[in-house]
Amino acid sequence: MIADDKILDEAEIKRADAVVAATHDDAQNLMTMVLAKEHNVDIRISLVNLVAHSELFEKLGVRVVSDAASLVARQLLQHLPEVS
């Protein structure tokens, strides 16, 4: 469970420049972002699975990724050879 301080200590959150949450559970991702903010992590990025939840994340200053499939597809397309 992300709220367990032991996990955060193991991850050395006090030294983190950024925290990324990318689970399929918006509640868990949101909790991760709240804890990152409490630990003064400036860069917070999260996958948001239900667009209706985006505003909650944005209020915390989180950079929201809401369409992970498209993001991955764009990255994969960059590795394909150009067709002439």
C-alpha positions in Angstrom: 0.0 0.0 0.0 1.4 3.4 -1.1 0.4 5.1 2.1 2.9 3.0 4.0 5.8 5.3 5.0 8.1 2.3 4.8 7.6 2.0 1.0 8.2 5.7 0.6 11.4 5.5 2.7 12.6 2.6 0.6 11.9 4.6 -2.5 13.9 7.5 -1.0 11.0 9.9 -1.7 12.9 12.7 0.2 15.5 12.6 -2.6 13.0 12.3 -5.5 12.9 15.0 -8.3 9.8 13.4 -9.7 7.1 10.9 -8.9 5.1 9.1 -11.6 1.9 7.1 -10.8 0.8 4.8 -13.6 -1.6 2.2 -12.1 -5.0 1.4 -13.4 -6.5 2.6 -10.1 -7.1 6.4 -10.0 -7.6 6.4 -6.2 -4.2 4.8 -5.7 -2.6 7.2 -8.2 -4.2 10.2 -6.5 -3.0 9.0 -3.1 0.5 8.7 -4.5 0.3 12.3 -5.9 -0.9 13.6 -2.5 2.0 12.0 -0.7 4.4 13.2 -3.3 3.1 16.8 -2.8 3.4 16.4 1.0 7.0 15.3 0.6 7.7 18.4 -1.6 8.3 16.5 -4.8 8.0 19.2 -7.5 7.3 17.1 -10.6 4.2 14.9 -10.2 2.9 13.0 -13.2 0.0 10.6 -13.2 -2.0 8.3 -15.4 -5.7 9.2 -15.0 -8.0 6.4 -16.3 -11.3 8.2 -16.0 -11.2 11.7 -17.6 -13.8 12.8 -15.0 -11.1 12.5 -12.3 -8.6 14.7 -14.1 -9.7 17.9 -12.3 -8.8 16.3 -8.9 -5.3 15.6 -10.1 -4.9 19.0 -11.7 -5.9 20.8 -8.5 -2.8 19.2 -6.9 -0.6 20.5 -9.7 -0.2 17.0 -11.3 0.6 16.7 -14.9 -2.1 14.4 -16.2 -1.7 11.6 -18.8 -5.2 10.4 -19.7 -4.7 8.4 -22.9 -1.8 6.1 -22.2 -2.5 3.9 -25.2 -2.0 6.8 -27.6 1.1 7.9 -25.8 2.6 4.5 -26.2 1.5 4.2 -29.8 3.2 7.5 -30.7 6.4 6.4 -29.1 6.3 3.1 -31.0 5.7 4.8 -34.3 8.9 6.8 -33.8 10.8 3.6 -34.1 9.3 2.5 -37.4 11.3 3.1 -40.6 9.9 5.8 -42.8 7.9 4.6 -45.8 8.8 6.2 -49.1 
